[in-house]
Amino acid sequence: MKALMFGWEFPPHISGGLGTASYGLTQGMCRQEDMEITFVMPKMSGDEDRSFMTILSASDVPLVYRDVSYEYVKERIGNTIAPEMYYQLRDHIYADFRYMLTNDLGTIEFTPGYSDNLFDEINNYSIVAGVVARAVPCDIIHAHDWLTYPAGIHAKSVTGKPLVIHVHATDFDRSRGDVNPRVYAIEKDGMDHADHIMCVSNLTRKTVIEKYHQDPAKVTAVHNAVTPLAPSLLAIPDQRGVKDKIITFLGRITMQKGPEFYVEAAAKVLERVDNVRFIMAGSGDMMDQMIRLAAERNISDRFHFTGFMRGKQVYEVFKSSDVYVMPSVSEPFGISPLEAMQCGVPSIISKQSGCAEILDYAIKVDYWDVDALADAMYALVSYPAMHQFLKEKGLEEVNNLTWEKVGLKVRGIYDQIIANR
């Protein structure tokens, strides 16, 4: 089975759960002996793990023929593409692309991450997808999240192969209902063209069916999982340096994640106990607002804003925390509570999150119920027996949520789609 996947980010350089899920899923699927995945992303950083699959950088794919040696190509882009792959891609260039604005290698330079001209990059990425699809044999096309749906559609039109789109979030989640019509149009177009739609939760599946008017028969919930922690991460010590209990929020500080409910609940906890500190790790457009809110509630001396964290830094925070909180207003899945529970940190999550569908040993509250959230926080820092129970049971639970199992479910969907065609 050969899968051609289109993604937008991949560890170690990620901005959220999309890259983490892409890594976990592909690694889990590649444990199947006959599975071959070619994963395409806009721009590689060069330090991605390529030990189990082929990763292509769209920035390295020639769109206009340039008769240059591979040695020159390698000097310009580094060792991110094999010589045989470069020439294979160059042999499948469209003639009508020769008028495109490209550099001297005939490639388009993409911006790492999410640029200010994102819609232009999405369009350019879809053009590159046509070249890749002509050059890389595949049985099925798999597009992760809305930014790659146009790429998936183009690859399908070029190859005639079935298209699966993977909905990690919708704009209804990101915007609290204030949907960007341009984003919605791209999302719906991808769903309309897809042979099957995979959603990271039943919550998201319901949104896709009701808001994007999709046939329930072609929409399946495929929950995320977690990658086992490396020994080096498990060995990270508690570095808090204080005796106070620590409660942590880690994620984008945006309206989707409900940061204001976390601050308000923290204020209520501090009315009852004074030996608790609160961390808000992350960045986003509501960060300044949250700093002001903490000041207004007179709890700034108990609040710590760390800024964006990645990789080992995330686990250093988890290892120094007593409680993890994810009060998301609309969370398609939410991998971070699973990662916290891997570190033995009991988690409080909103009922409006996809991971609430599969976690039995996390405390669940409505995101808007600040009193219930504060009560849960208070209980976990005040009752050691309760904390220990959720720590042990939570760790046992997440250790059974493996990407290999998820990969087998995805493979089953692949096989069914191909058989039906």
C-alpha positions as CSV (number, residue, x, y, z in Angstrom):
1,M,0.0,0.0,0.0
2,K,1.5,3.3,-1.1
3,A,0.0,6.5,0.5
4,L,0.8,10.0,-0.7
5,M,0.2,12.4,2.2
6,F,0.0,16.1,2.3
7,G,0.7,17.9,5.6
8,W,1.6,21.4,6.7
9,E,3.9,20.9,9.7
10,F,6.0,18.1,11.2
11,P,8.1,17.8,14.4
12,P,10.3,19.1,15.8
13,H,9.0,22.5,14.4
14,I,5.3,22.6,15.2
15,S,2.8,25.1,16.4
16,G,0.1,22.8,17.7
17,G,-1.4,19.3,17.6
18,L,-1.5,18.9,13.8
19,G,2.3,18.2,13.5
20,T,2.3,15.9,16.5
21,A,-0.6,13.9,15.1
22,S,0.9,13.7,11.7
23,Y,4.1,12.3,13.2
24,G,2.4,9.8,15.4
25,L,0.0,8.5,12.8
26,T,2.7,8.1,10.1
27,Q,5.0,6.4,12.5
28,G,2.3,4.0,13.7
29,M,1.2,3.2,10.1
30,C,4.7,2.5,8.9
31,R,4.9,-0.4,11.4
32,Q,2.7,-2.2,8.8
33,E,5.2,-4.2,6.7
34,D,3.6,-3.3,3.3
35,M,2.9,0.4,4.1
36,E,4.9,3.1,2.2
37,I,4.2,6.7,2.9
38,T,5.5,9.8,1.1
39,F,4.8,12.8,3.3
40,V,4.8,16.2,1.6
41,M,5.1,19.5,3.5
42,P,5.7,23.1,2.4
43,K,9.2,23.5,3.7
44,M,11.4,21.1,5.6
45,S,13.7,22.3,8.3
46,G,16.1,19.4,7.7
47,D,16.0,17.9,11.2
48,E,12.7,15.9,10.7
49,D,12.8,12.2,11.5
50,R,13.0,10.5,8.0
51,S,13.9,7.1,9.3
52,F,10.5,5.4,8.6
53,M,9.2,7.3,5.5
54,T,10.0,9.6,2.7
55,I,9.5,13.3,3.4
56,L,9.4,15.8,0.5
57,S,9.7,19.6,0.9
58,A,7.5,21.4,-1.6
59,S,10.2,24.2,-1.7
60,D,12.5,21.6,-3.3
61,V,10.1,20.4,-6.0
62,P,11.0,21.9,-9.5
63,L,8.1,23.5,-11.3
64,V,10.0,25.0,-14.2
65,Y,12.7,23.0,-16.0
66,R,16.3,24.1,-15.1
67,D,19.1,22.1,-16.6
68,V,21.4,22.2,-13.5
69,S,23.4,19.4,-11.9
70,Y,22.2,17.8,-8.7
71,E,25.4,18.9,-7.0
72,Y,24.3,22.5,-7.5
73,V,20.8,21.6,-6.2
74,K,22.3,20.0,-3.1
75,E,24.4,23.0,-2.5
76,R,21.4,25.3,-2.6
77,I,18.8,23.2,-0.7
78,G,21.0,20.8,1.4
79,N,20.6,17.1,1.6
80,T,16.7,17.1,1.8
81,I,16.0,15.2,-1.4
82,A,17.7,12.3,-3.1
83,P,19.2,12.8,-6.6
84,E,17.0,10.2,-8.2
85,M,13.9,11.8,-6.7
86,Y,14.9,15.3,-7.9
87,Y,15.3,14.1,-11.5
88,Q,12.1,12.1,-11.3
89,L,10.2,15.2,-10.1
90,R,11.9,17.3,-12.8
91,D,10.8,14.9,-15.5
92,H,7.1,15.4,-14.6
93,I,7.0,19.2,-14.8
94,Y,4.0,20.8,-16.5
95,A,4.9,22.8,-19.6
96,D,2.5,25.6,-18.8
97,F,4.3,26.2,-15.5
98,R,7.3,27.8,-17.2
99,Y,5.8,31.3,-16.8
100,M,5.5,30.9,-13.0
101,L,7.6,33.1,-10.8
102,T,10.3,30.8,-9.5
103,N,13.9,30.9,-8.5
104,D,16.9,29.7,-10.5
105,L,16.2,26.1,-9.6
106,G,12.6,26.4,-10.9
107,T,11.1,26.0,-7.4
108,I,8.9,28.1,-5.2
109,E,10.1,29.1,-1.8
110,F,7.6,28.4,0.9
111,T,7.6,30.1,4.3
112,P,8.1,27.8,7.3
113,G,4.9,27.6,9.4
114,Y,2.0,29.9,8.7
115,S,2.9,33.0,6.7
116,D,1.0,36.3,6.2
117,N,0.2,35.3,2.6
118,L,-1.2,31.9,3.7
119,F,-3.8,31.6,0.9
120,D,-1.2,32.2,-1.8
121,E,0.9,29.5,-0.3
122,I,-2.0,27.1,-0.1
123,N,-2.6,27.7,-3.8
124,N,1.1,27.3,-4.7
125,Y,1.2,24.1,-2.6
126,S,-1.6,22.7,-4.6
127,I,0.3,23.4,-7.8
128,V,3.4,21.5,-6.4
129,A,1.1,18.6,-5.5
130,G,0.3,18.1,-9.2
131,V,4.0,17.6,-10.0
132,V,4.5,15.3,-7.0
133,A,1.5,13.2,-7.8
134,R,2.7,12.6,-11.4
135,A,6.1,11.5,-10.1
136,V,5.3,9.5,-7.0
137,P,3.3,6.3,-7.4
138,C,0.4,5.9,-4.9
139,D,-2.7,3.9,-4.2
140,I,-4.4,6.6,-2.1
141,I,-4.0,10.3,-1.3
142,H,-4.3,11.6,2.3
143,A,-4.6,15.3,3.0
144,H,-4.2,16.6,6.6
145,D,-6.3,19.6,7.6
146,W,-7.8,22.4,5.4
147,L,-4.5,23.9,4.2
148,T,-3.7,20.8,2.2
149,Y,-7.2,20.0,0.8
150,P,-6.6,21.9,-2.5
151,A,-3.3,19.9,-2.8
152,G,-5.2,16.7,-2.2
153,I,-7.9,17.6,-4.8
154,H,-5.2,18.4,-7.4
155,A,-3.4,15.2,-6.7
156,K,-6.6,13.2,-7.1
157,S,-7.4,14.9,-10.4
158,V,-4.0,14.1,-11.7
159,T,-3.9,10.5,-10.7
160,G,-7.5,9.4,-10.4
161,K,-6.6,7.9,-7.0
162,P,-9.1,8.1,-4.1
163,L,-8.7,11.0,-1.7
164,V,-9.1,10.8,2.1
165,I,-9.1,14.1,4.0
166,H,-8.2,14.2,7.7
167,V,-10.1,16.8,9.7
168,H,-8.1,17.8,12.7
169,A,-10.2,20.9,13.2
170,T,-12.8,23.1,11.5
171,D,-13.1,26.8,11.4
172,F,-16.1,26.5,13.6
173,D,-13.7,25.3,16.3
174,R,-11.0,27.9,15.7
175,S,-13.4,30.9,15.5
176,R,-16.1,30.1,18.1
177,G,-18.6,30.2,15.2
178,D,-17.4,33.4,13.6
179,V,-16.4,31.5,10.5
180,N,-14.1,32.9,7.8
181,P,-16.1,32.3,4.5
182,R,-12.9,31.8,2.5
183,V,-11.7,29.1,4.9
184,Y,-15.1,27.5,5.0
185,A,-15.2,27.3,1.2
186,I,-11.8,25.5,1.1
187,E,-12.9,23.1,3.9
188,K,-16.2,22.3,2.2
189,D,-14.6,21.9,-1.2
190,G,-12.2,19.4,0.2
191,M,-15.0,17.4,1.9
192,D,-17.1,17.4,-1.3
193,H,-14.2,16.0,-3.3
194,A,-13.1,13.5,-0.7
195,D,-13.9,9.8,-1.1
196,H,-13.8,9.5,2.7
197,I,-13.5,12.0,5.6
198,M,-11.7,11.0,8.8
199,C,-12.4,13.2,11.9
200,V,-10.4,13.2,15.1
201,S,-13.5,12.8,17.2
202,N,-17.3,12.2,17.1
203,L,-17.6,15.9,18.1
204,T,-15.8,16.9,14.9
205,R,-17.7,14.3,12.9
206,K,-21.0,15.8,14.0
207,T,-19.8,19.3,12.9
208,V,-18.7,18.0,9.5
209,I,-22.1,16.3,8.9
210,E,-24.2,19.2,10.1
211,K,-22.3,22.3,9.2
212,Y,-20.7,21.0,5.9
213,H,-23.6,18.9,4.8
214,Q,-21.7,15.7,4.3
215,D,-23.1,12.2,4.0
216,P,-22.7,10.4,7.4
217,A,-21.7,7.2,5.5
218,K,-18.5,8.7,4.3
219,V,-17.4,10.3,7.6
220,T,-15.6,8.3,10.3
221,A,-14.2,9.3,13.7
222,V,-10.6,8.2,14.2
223,H,-9.4,9.3,17.6
224,N,-5.8,10.4,18.1
225,A,-3.3,8.7,20.4
226,V,0.1,9.4,21.9
227,T,3.7,8.4,21.1
228,P,5.5,6.6,24.0
229,L,7.9,8.9,25.8
230,A,11.6,8.5,25.3
231,P,13.6,7.5,28.4
232,S,15.3,10.9,28.3
233,L,11.9,12.6,28.7
234,L,10.7,10.2,31.4
235,A,13.9,10.9,33.3
236,I,13.3,14.7,33.4
237,P,13.3,15.8,37.1
238,D,10.8,18.0,38.8
239,Q,12.5,21.4,38.5
240,R,9.9,23.7,40.2
241,G,12.1,24.9,43.0
242,V,9.1,25.7,45.2
243,K,6.9,23.7,47.6
244,D,3.7,25.2,46.2
245,K,1.3,23.1,44.1
246,I,1.5,24.0,40.3
247,I,-1.5,24.0,38.0
248,T,-0.7,24.4,34.2
249,F,-2.5,25.5,31.1
250,L,-0.4,24.8,27.9
251,G,-1.6,25.7,24.5
252,R,-2.4,28.6,22.1
253,I,-3.8,31.5,24.1
254,T,-6.7,32.1,21.8
255,M,-10.5,32.1,22.3
256,Q,-10.8,28.5,21.1
257,K,-8.8,27.3,24.1
258,G,-10.8,29.2,26.8
259,P,-7.9,30.8,28.6
260,E,-10.1,33.3,30.4
261,F,-12.0,30.5,32.1
262,Y,-8.7,29.2,33.4
263,V,-7.8,32.6,34.9
264,E,-11.2,33.1,36.5
265,A,-11.1,29.7,38.0
266,A,-7.6,30.3,39.3
267,A,-8.8,33.4,41.1
268,K,-11.5,31.3,42.8
269,V,-9.0,28.6,43.9
270,L,-6.8,31.3,45.5
271,E,-9.7,32.5,47.5
272,R,-9.6,29.1,49.3
273,V,-5.9,28.2,49.4
274,D,-2.7,30.2,49.0
275,N,-0.1,27.5,48.2
276,V,-0.9,27.2,44.5
277,R,0.9,28.7,41.5
278,F,-0.6,28.9,38.0
279,I,1.3,28.5,34.7
280,M,0.0,29.7,31.4
281,A,2.4,28.3,28.8
282,G,1.9,29.3,25.2
283,S,1.4,32.4,23.0
284,G,-1.5,33.8,21.1
285,D,-3.7,36.9,20.4
286,M,-5.3,36.8,23.9
287,M,-2.0,36.8,25.9
288,D,-2.0,40.5,26.7
289,Q,-5.7,40.3,27.7
290,M,-4.9,37.3,30.0
291,I,-2.1,39.2,31.7
292,R,-4.4,42.1,32.3
293,L,-7.2,39.8,33.6
294,A,-4.8,38.2,36.1
295,A,-3.8,41.7,37.3
296,E,-7.5,42.7,37.6
297,R,-8.2,39.6,39.7
298,N,-5.1,40.6,41.9
299,I,-3.4,37.2,41.3
300,S,-0.5,38.3,39.2
301,D,2.0,37.2,41.9
302,R,0.7,33.6,41.6
303,F,0.7,33.6,37.8
304,H,3.5,32.8,35.4
305,F,3.3,33.4,31.6
306,T,6.1,31.4,29.9
307,G,5.5,32.1,26.2
308,F,5.6,29.4,23.5
309,M,7.2,26.1,24.4
310,R,8.2,23.1,22.3
311,G,9.8,19.8,22.6
312,K,11.6,19.0,25.8
313,Q,10.4,22.3,27.3
314,V,6.8,21.0,27.3
315,Y,7.7,17.9,29.3
316,E,9.8,20.0,31.7
317,V,6.7,21.9,32.5
318,F,4.5,18.8,32.8
319,K,7.1,17.1,35.1
320,S,6.9,20.1,37.4
321,S,3.1,20.3,37.4
322,D,0.6,18.8,39.8
323,V,-2.5,19.4,37.6
324,Y,-3.0,20.0,33.9
325,V,-6.1,22.0,32.7
326,M,-7.5,22.2,29.1
327,P,-10.7,24.3,29.3
328,S,-11.2,24.5,25.5
329,V,-14.5,26.0,24.2
330,S,-14.3,23.7,21.1
331,E,-11.5,21.2,20.9
332,P,-11.7,18.7,18.1
333,F,-9.4,16.3,20.0
334,G,-6.7,17.8,22.3
335,I,-3.5,15.7,22.6
336,S,-1.9,17.8,25.4
337,P,-3.9,16.2,28.2
338,L,-2.8,12.7,27.1
339,E,0.8,14.0,27.1
340,A,0.4,15.4,30.6
341,M,-1.1,12.1,31.8
342,Q,1.9,10.3,30.3
343,C,4.0,12.3,32.8
344,G,1.7,11.3,35.7
345,V,-0.1,14.6,35.8
346,P,-3.9,14.3,36.4
347,S,-5.9,16.4,33.9
348,I,-9.0,18.5,33.9
349,I,-10.6,18.8,30.4
350,S,-13.7,20.4,29.0
351,K,-16.6,18.2,28.0
352,Q,-16.4,20.1,24.7
353,S,-13.2,18.3,23.7
354,G,-12.8,15.2,21.5
355,C,-10.4,13.5,23.9
356,A,-13.2,13.5,26.5
357,E,-14.8,10.8,24.4
358,I,-12.0,8.3,25.1
359,L,-10.6,9.4,28.5
360,D,-12.3,7.9,31.6
361,Y,-9.7,9.0,34.1
362,A,-9.7,12.7,33.5
363,I,-12.0,15.1,35.3
364,K,-14.5,16.7,32.8
365,V,-16.3,20.0,33.2
366,D,-18.2,22.3,30.9
367,Y,-15.7,25.0,29.7
368,W,-18.0,27.8,30.9
369,D,-18.6,26.4,34.4
370,V,-15.8,28.3,36.2
371,D,-17.1,27.1,39.7
372,A,-16.8,23.4,38.6
373,L,-13.4,24.0,37.1
374,A,-12.2,25.7,40.3
375,D,-13.7,22.9,42.5
376,A,-11.8,20.3,40.4
377,M,-8.5,22.2,40.7
378,Y,-8.9,22.6,44.4
379,A,-9.8,18.9,44.9
380,L,-6.7,17.7,43.1
381,V,-4.3,19.9,45.0
382,S,-6.0,19.3,48.4
383,Y,-6.8,15.6,48.4
384,P,-3.6,13.4,47.9
385,A,-5.6,10.1,47.5
386,M,-7.7,11.5,44.7
387,H,-4.6,12.9,43.0
388,Q,-2.7,9.6,43.3
389,F,-5.7,7.6,42.0
390,L,-6.1,9.7,38.8
391,K,-2.3,9.8,38.3
392,E,-2.0,6.0,38.3
393,K,-5.2,5.2,36.4
394,G,-4.6,8.0,33.9
395,L,-1.1,6.8,33.1
396,E,-2.4,3.3,32.6
397,E,-5.2,4.6,30.3
398,V,-3.0,6.7,28.0
399,N,-0.4,4.0,27.7
400,N,-3.1,1.9,25.9
401,L,-3.8,4.6,23.4
402,T,-1.2,3.8,20.7
403,W,-0.7,5.2,17.2
404,E,-0.2,1.7,15.9
405,K,-3.8,0.9,16.7
406,V,-4.9,4.1,15.1
407,G,-2.8,3.2,12.0
408,L,-4.6,-0.1,11.7
409,K,-8.0,1.6,11.7
410,V,-6.8,4.1,9.0
411,R,-5.5,1.2,7.0
412,G,-8.9,-0.5,7.2
413,I,-10.5,2.7,5.8
414,Y,-7.9,2.7,3.0
415,D,-8.7,-0.9,2.1
416,Q,-12.4,-0.4,2.1
417,I,-12.2,2.7,-0.1
418,I,-10.0,1.0,-2.7
419,A,-12.2,-2.1,-2.6
420,N,-15.4,-0.1,-3.2
421,R,-13.8,1.7,-6.2
